[in-house]
Amino acid sequence: MNSIEISYNNVKEEYPEYQLIEFIQKVLHYLNIDMWELSLVLCSDSFIRELNSMYRQKDEATDVLSFTQSLDNIGGRIYAGDIIISLDSVKRNAELFGVSVDEEFKRVIIHGILHLSGMDHTTNDTMEPMLIKQEQILHSLKGDA
């Protein structure tokens, strides 16, 4: 069983924790991932901008950051890492892309999990293998909490 911790940094709790955990579990199950420990931090643009500046030398807000800890199996568990999501950026991107906030939020959760699993992309081109996989998962889990 996977272990997921949810926390909030200077944003209100807009999503019930059990729904977030349930959705993340479904994504991990889709990817045949088990025994992972990961955390999800929901935050504002200002917090993610600080992290983006500190760790990626990009002084701008972004929608999602992933910090991989280890994919080594330690005592039967894998400490995968942390996913940081700016709810401000998710809402802005949803409007920009003409999708619901819920859909965009699920998209960036999947995106973060794929990064933790070792996938990466060099551009935001929709033909990037990681982004294709992201959309396949999103489509497959459409309607799930």
GROMACS elastic network, one bead per residue, 0.5 to 0.9 nm:
[ bonds ]
;  ai    aj funct       b0    kb
    1    25     6  0.88102   500
    1    34     6  0.58004   500
    1    35     6  0.51978   500
    1    36     6  0.75312   500
    2    25     6  0.71211   500
    2    28     6  0.81344   500
    2    33     6  0.80849   500
    2    34     6  0.55893   500
    2    37     6  0.59373   500
    2    38     6  0.81710   500
    2    77     6  0.85886   500
    3    21     6  0.88102   500
    3    25     6  0.88300   500
    3    35     6  0.72243   500
    3    36     6  0.61571   500
    3    38     6  0.64985   500
    3    39     6  0.84035   500
    4    21     6  0.64544   500
    4    24     6  0.80556   500
    4    25     6  0.83900   500
    4    36     6  0.81149   500
    4    37     6  0.58727   500
    4    38     6  0.51707   500
    4    39     6  0.55483   500
    4    40     6  0.74129   500
    5    21     6  0.80792   500
    5    37     6  0.80500   500
    5    38     6  0.64723   500
    5    40     6  0.61717   500
    5    41     6  0.83647   500
    6    17     6  0.68220   500
    6    20     6  0.80942   500
    6    21     6  0.79352   500
    6    38     6  0.88985   500
    6    39     6  0.58447   500
    6    41     6  0.59607   500
    6    42     6  0.77869   500
    7    13     6  0.88873   500
    7    17     6  0.89665   500
    7    39     6  0.77224   500
    7    40     6  0.63647   500
    7    42     6  0.63488   500
    7    43     6  0.86846   500
    8    11     6  0.60787   500
    8    12     6  0.72752   500
    8    13     6  0.69598   500
    8    40     6  0.84651   500
    8    41     6  0.55522   500
    8    43     6  0.59087   500
    9    12     6  0.83920   500
    9    41     6  0.69036   500
    9    42     6  0.61540   500
    9    44     6  0.71804   500
    9    47     6  0.76736   500
   10    42     6  0.84592   500
   10    43     6  0.60519   500
   10    44     6  0.65521   500
   10    47     6  0.82715   500
   11    14     6  0.83728   500
   11    42     6  0.71602   500
   11    43     6  0.56227   500
   11    44     6  0.62182   500
   11    87     6  0.79735   500
   12    15     6  0.89279   500
   12    42     6  0.89870   500
   12    43     6  0.87850   500
   13    16     6  0.72379   500
   13    17     6  0.84331   500
   13    42     6  0.85034   500
   15    18     6  0.85211   500
   15    19     6  0.70879   500
   15    20     6  0.69381   500
   16    19     6  0.54510   500
   16    20     6  0.66207   500
   16    21     6  0.88985   500
   17    20     6  0.51698   500
   17    21     6  0.61815   500
   17    22     6  0.85091   500
   18    21     6  0.51361   500
   18    22     6  0.59907   500
   18    23     6  0.85888   500
   19    22     6  0.50339   500
   19    23     6  0.61390   500
   19    24     6  0.85903   500
   19   145     6  0.55786   500
   20    23     6  0.52115   500
   20    24     6  0.61581   500
   20    25     6  0.85186   500
   20   145     6  0.72383   500
   21    24     6  0.51367   500
   21    25     6  0.60223   500
   21    26     6  0.86047   500
   22    25     6  0.51070   500
   22    26     6  0.63024   500
   22    27     6  0.88329   500
   22   144     6  0.87046   500
   22   145     6  0.69092   500
   23    26     6  0.50773   500
   23    27     6  0.63772   500
   23    28     6  0.87200   500
   23   106     6  0.81138   500
   23   109     6  0.89683   500
   23   141     6  0.85558   500
   23   144     6  0.67461   500
   23   145     6  0.55581   500
   24    27     6  0.50844   500
   24    28     6  0.61800   500
   24    29     6  0.84981   500
   24   106     6  0.89026   500
   24   109     6  0.74799   500
   24   110     6  0.78711   500
   24   113     6  0.83828   500
   25    28     6  0.50769   500
   25    29     6  0.59945   500
   25    30     6  0.85108   500
   26    30     6  0.60532   500
   26    31     6  0.86142   500
   26   141     6  0.77682   500
   26   144     6  0.84362   500
   27    30     6  0.50314   500
   27    31     6  0.63458   500
   27    32     6  0.86616   500
   27    33     6  0.85975   500
   27   109     6  0.88654   500
   27   110     6  0.68476   500
   27   113     6  0.80621   500
   27   137     6  0.72235   500
   27   138     6  0.86701   500
   27   141     6  0.78521   500
   28    31     6  0.50717   500
   28    32     6  0.61250   500
   28    34     6  0.70677   500
   28    36     6  0.87113   500
   28   113     6  0.78937   500
   29    33     6  0.57665   500
   29    34     6  0.72858   500
   30    33     6  0.76585   500
   30   137     6  0.74837   500
   30   140     6  0.88930   500
   30   141     6  0.88294   500
   31    34     6  0.89674   500
   31   114     6  0.89893   500
   31   137     6  0.87225   500
   33    36     6  0.70950   500
   33   117     6  0.87800   500
   34    77     6  0.85440   500
   34    78     6  0.85001   500
   35    73     6  0.87593   500
   35    76     6  0.69635   500
   35    77     6  0.50761   500
   35    78     6  0.60252   500
   35    79     6  0.86348   500
   36    71     6  0.86581   500
   36    77     6  0.59271   500
   36    79     6  0.59526   500
   36    80     6  0.60057   500
   36    81     6  0.89121   500
   37    77     6  0.70410   500
   37    78     6  0.60262   500
   37    80     6  0.57783   500
   37    81     6  0.71807   500
   38    78     6  0.87011   500
   38    79     6  0.64724   500
   38    80     6  0.55295   500
   38    81     6  0.50663   500
   38    82     6  0.56305   500
   38    83     6  0.76655   500
   38   116     6  0.89560   500
   39    80     6  0.86482   500
   39    81     6  0.65506   500
   39    83     6  0.61856   500
   39    84     6  0.83435   500
   40    81     6  0.89536   500
   40    82     6  0.59235   500
   40    84     6  0.59123   500
   40    85     6  0.75408   500
   40   109     6  0.85656   500
   41    82     6  0.74750   500
   41    83     6  0.62175   500
   41    85     6  0.62211   500
   41    86     6  0.85087   500
   42    83     6  0.85351   500
   42    84     6  0.60486   500
   42    85     6  0.50032   500
   42    86     6  0.59607   500
   42    87     6  0.65115   500
   43    46     6  0.81971   500
   43    47     6  0.63642   500
   43    48     6  0.69140   500
   43    84     6  0.71899   500
   43    85     6  0.60468   500
   43    87     6  0.60701   500
   43    88     6  0.79067   500
   44    47     6  0.55493   500
   44    48     6  0.65450   500
   44    49     6  0.85811   500
   44    61     6  0.88351   500
   44    85     6  0.80329   500
   44    87     6  0.59500   500
   44    88     6  0.56764   500
   44    89     6  0.79241   500
   45    48     6  0.52951   500
   45    49     6  0.58379   500
   45    50     6  0.86050   500
   45    60     6  0.84467   500
   45    61     6  0.53006   500
   45    62     6  0.72368   500
   45    63     6  0.80606   500
   45    85     6  0.88567   500
   45    86     6  0.54779   500
   45    87     6  0.74707   500
   45    88     6  0.57439   500
   45    89     6  0.64986   500
   46    49     6  0.51157   500
   46    50     6  0.64086   500
   46    51     6  0.89488   500
   46    60     6  0.87159   500
   46    61     6  0.68928   500
   46    86     6  0.86084   500
   47    50     6  0.52497   500
   47    51     6  0.65634   500
   47    52     6  0.87196   500
   47    61     6  0.81852   500
   47    86     6  0.79441   500
   48    51     6  0.50485   500
   48    52     6  0.59661   500
   48    53     6  0.84420   500
   48    60     6  0.82386   500
   48    61     6  0.57768   500
   48    62     6  0.66848   500
   48    63     6  0.79517   500
   48    64     6  0.79763   500
   48    65     6  0.77814   500
   48    84     6  0.72403   500
   48    85     6  0.74387   500
   48    86     6  0.62762   500
   49    53     6  0.60142   500
   49    54     6  0.84618   500
   49    58     6  0.79239   500
   49    59     6  0.62309   500
   49    60     6  0.50697   500
   49    62     6  0.68171   500
   50    53     6  0.51789   500
   50    54     6  0.60813   500
   50    55     6  0.85810   500
   50    59     6  0.73735   500
   50    60     6  0.80203   500
   50    61     6  0.79492   500
   51    54     6  0.50195   500
   51    55     6  0.58850   500
   51    56     6  0.77268   500
   51    57     6  0.88833   500
   51    58     6  0.89262   500
   51    59     6  0.88985   500
   51    61     6  0.87882   500
   51    65     6  0.83934   500
   52    55     6  0.54708   500
   52    56     6  0.51642   500
   52    57     6  0.63941   500
   52    58     6  0.55414   500
   52    59     6  0.64766   500
   52    60     6  0.67709   500
   52    61     6  0.69348   500
   52    62     6  0.74622   500
   52    65     6  0.76356   500
   53    56     6  0.56188   500
   53    60     6  0.69027   500
   53    61     6  0.86357   500
   54    57     6  0.57717   500
   54    58     6  0.77858   500
   54    59     6  0.82773   500
   55    58     6  0.80796   500
   56    59     6  0.84465   500
   58    61     6  0.82974   500
   61    86     6  0.79629   500
   61    89     6  0.73699   500
   62    65     6  0.74987   500
   62    85     6  0.81824   500
   62    86     6  0.70013   500
   62    89     6  0.63553   500
   62    90     6  0.87817   500
   63    84     6  0.82186   500
   63    85     6  0.56388   500
   63    86     6  0.51360   500
   63    87     6  0.73918   500
   63    88     6  0.78778   500
   63    90     6  0.57634   500
   63    93     6  0.81358   500
   63   108     6  0.72272   500
   64    83     6  0.69986   500
   64    84     6  0.55633   500
   64    86     6  0.64362   500
   64    89     6  0.84982   500
   64    90     6  0.85757   500
   64   108     6  0.62619   500
   64   109     6  0.79648   500
   64   111     6  0.78815   500
   64   112     6  0.66526   500
   65    82     6  0.81967   500
   65    83     6  0.58302   500
   65    84     6  0.51064   500
   65    85     6  0.66130   500
   65    86     6  0.88749   500
   65   112     6  0.67540   500
   65   115     6  0.88474   500
   66    81     6  0.73469   500
   66    82     6  0.57319   500
   66    84     6  0.62839   500
   66    85     6  0.88081   500
   66   111     6  0.87791   500
   66   112     6  0.54865   500
   66   113     6  0.78347   500
   66   115     6  0.63695   500
   66   116     6  0.64604   500
   67    80     6  0.84094   500
   67    81     6  0.54890   500
   67    82     6  0.51104   500
   67    83     6  0.64494   500
   67    84     6  0.82532   500
   67   112     6  0.88050   500
   67   115     6  0.83448   500
   67   116     6  0.70795   500
   68    71     6  0.79111   500
   68    79     6  0.83515   500
   68    80     6  0.57096   500
   68    82     6  0.65158   500
   68    83     6  0.85687   500
   68   115     6  0.77613   500
   68   116     6  0.53096   500
   68   117     6  0.82703   500
   68   118     6  0.83503   500
   69    78     6  0.89532   500
   69    79     6  0.61356   500
   69    80     6  0.53804   500
   69    82     6  0.76834   500
   69   116     6  0.83119   500
   70    73     6  0.81977   500
   70    78     6  0.68315   500
   70    79     6  0.56088   500
   70    80     6  0.53470   500
   70    81     6  0.69650   500
   70   116     6  0.87718   500
   71    74     6  0.89144   500
   71    78     6  0.56656   500
   71    79     6  0.65553   500
   71    80     6  0.56728   500
   71    81     6  0.87562   500
   71   116     6  0.83396   500
   71   117     6  0.76846   500
   71   118     6  0.85240   500
   72    77     6  0.82456   500
   72    78     6  0.58966   500
   72    79     6  0.75580   500
   72    80     6  0.84494   500
   73    76     6  0.56677   500
   73    77     6  0.54374   500
   73    79     6  0.78234   500
   74    77     6  0.52533   500
   74    78     6  0.60735   500
   74    79     6  0.78193   500
   75    78     6  0.82704   500
   78    81     6  0.89063   500
   80   116     6  0.61209   500
   80   117     6  0.75788   500
   81   116     6  0.66202   500
   82   112     6  0.84407   500
   82   116     6  0.79471   500
   83   109     6  0.76975   500
   83   112     6  0.57284   500
   83   113     6  0.74783   500
   83   116     6  0.81499   500
   84   112     6  0.80484   500
   85    88     6  0.88191   500
   85    89     6  0.81529   500
   85    90     6  0.78084   500
   85   105     6  0.84902   500
   85   108     6  0.74577   500
   85   109     6  0.78069   500
   85   112     6  0.86080   500
   86    89     6  0.53371   500
   86    90     6  0.63075   500
   86    91     6  0.87759   500
   87    91     6  0.61560   500
   87    92     6  0.85560   500
   87   105     6  0.79121   500
   88    91     6  0.53680   500
   88    92     6  0.62878   500
   88    93     6  0.86817   500
   89    92     6  0.50019   500
   89    93     6  0.59483   500
   89    94     6  0.83967   500
   90    93     6  0.51696   500
   90    94     6  0.60251   500
   90    95     6  0.86916   500
   90   101     6  0.66817   500
   90   102     6  0.89260   500
   90   104     6  0.62104   500
   90   105     6  0.60420   500
   90   108     6  0.79375   500
   91    94     6  0.51410   500
   91    95     6  0.64439   500
   91    96     6  0.86846   500
   91   100     6  0.84394   500
   91   101     6  0.55887   500
   91   102     6  0.89232   500
   91   104     6  0.78125   500
   91   105     6  0.81850   500
   92    95     6  0.53496   500
   92    96     6  0.62137   500
   92    97     6  0.87287   500
   92   101     6  0.86001   500
   93    97     6  0.59146   500
   93    98     6  0.81686   500
   93    99     6  0.83645   500
   93   101     6  0.82209   500
   93   104     6  0.73484   500
   94    97     6  0.52858   500
   94    98     6  0.57822   500
   94    99     6  0.50028   500
   94   100     6  0.57309   500
   94   101     6  0.52184   500
   94   102     6  0.84225   500
   94   103     6  0.78436   500
   94   104     6  0.56457   500
   94   105     6  0.83352   500
   95    98     6  0.50525   500
   95    99     6  0.64541   500
   95   100     6  0.75041   500
   95   101     6  0.77345   500
   96    99     6  0.80082   500
   97   100     6  0.88560   500
   97   104     6  0.87936   500
   99   102     6  0.82688   500
   99   103     6  0.65080   500
   99   104     6  0.67264   500
  100   103     6  0.52412   500
  100   104     6  0.63919   500
  100   105     6  0.85461   500
  101   104     6  0.51680   500
  101   105     6  0.59424   500
  101   106     6  0.85752   500
  102   105     6  0.50637   500
  102   106     6  0.62245   500
  102   107     6  0.85831   500
  103   106     6  0.52062   500
  103   107     6  0.61544   500
  103   108     6  0.88657   500
  103   138     6  0.81370   500
  103   142     6  0.83501   500
  104   108     6  0.63583   500
  104   109     6  0.86715   500
  105   108     6  0.53936   500
  105   109     6  0.63375   500
  105   110     6  0.87712   500
  106   109     6  0.50741   500
  106   110     6  0.62352   500
  106   111     6  0.85162   500
  106   138     6  0.71717   500
  106   145     6  0.89727   500
  107   110     6  0.52396   500
  107   111     6  0.61059   500
  107   112     6  0.87210   500
  107   134     6  0.70058   500
  107   135     6  0.74986   500
  107   137     6  0.87670   500
  107   138     6  0.63581   500
  108   112     6  0.60361   500
  108   113     6  0.85113   500
  108   134     6  0.88017   500
  109   112     6  0.52002   500
  109   113     6  0.63097   500
  109   114     6  0.87046   500
  110   113     6  0.51006   500
  110   114     6  0.61580   500
  110   115     6  0.86744   500
  110   134     6  0.61425   500
  110   135     6  0.87598   500
  110   137     6  0.75480   500
  110   138     6  0.74448   500
  111   114     6  0.52104   500
  111   115     6  0.63824   500
  111   116     6  0.88004   500
  111   130     6  0.81861   500
  111   131     6  0.77638   500
  111   134     6  0.61428   500
  112   115     6  0.51341   500
  112   116     6  0.63011   500
  112   117     6  0.86934   500
  113   117     6  0.61820   500
  113   118     6  0.88386   500
  113   119     6  0.88968   500
  114   117     6  0.50013   500
  114   118     6  0.65846   500
  114   119     6  0.54920   500
  114   120     6  0.76391   500
  114   130     6  0.73667   500
  114   133     6  0.85713   500
  114   134     6  0.75288   500
  115   118     6  0.52695   500
  115   120     6  0.58536   500
  115   121     6  0.89168   500
  115   130     6  0.86487   500
  116   119     6  0.72433   500
  119   129     6  0.88498   500
  119   130     6  0.62847   500
  120   128     6  0.89666   500
  120   129     6  0.86244   500
  120   130     6  0.62790   500
  120   131     6  0.89046   500
  121   124     6  0.72615   500
  121   125     6  0.87783   500
  121   128     6  0.63293   500
  121   129     6  0.75658   500
  121   130     6  0.61896   500
  121   131     6  0.76296   500
  122   125     6  0.85817   500
  122   128     6  0.79383   500
  123   126     6  0.86111   500
  123   128     6  0.72214   500
  124   127     6  0.83555   500
  124   128     6  0.71494   500
  124   131     6  0.76481   500
  125   128     6  0.56596   500
  125   131     6  0.77760   500
  126   129     6  0.81812   500
  126   130     6  0.88803   500
  126   131     6  0.59055   500
  126   132     6  0.64867   500
  127   130     6  0.84277   500
  127   131     6  0.68844   500
  127   132     6  0.62589   500
  128   131     6  0.53048   500
  128   132     6  0.62056   500
  128   133     6  0.87003   500
  129   132     6  0.50623   500
  129   133     6  0.61808   500
  129   134     6  0.85727   500
  130   133     6  0.50907   500
  130   134     6  0.61234   500
  130   135     6  0.87700   500
  131   135     6  0.62693   500
  131   136     6  0.85721   500
  132   135     6  0.52749   500
  132   136     6  0.62294   500
  132   137     6  0.87574   500
  133   137     6  0.62244   500
  133   138     6  0.85670   500
  134   137     6  0.53094   500
  134   138     6  0.61968   500
  134   139     6  0.86483   500
  135   139     6  0.59685   500
  135   140     6  0.83769   500
  136   139     6  0.52009   500
  136   140     6  0.60430   500
  136   141     6  0.86308   500
  137   140     6  0.50033   500
  137   141     6  0.61223   500
  137   142     6  0.84062   500
  138   141     6  0.52927   500
  138   142     6  0.58970   500
  139   142     6  0.50631   500
  139   143     6  0.88191   500
  140   143     6  0.88869   500
  141   144     6  0.55268   500
  141   145     6  0.86937   500
  142   145     6  0.86087   500
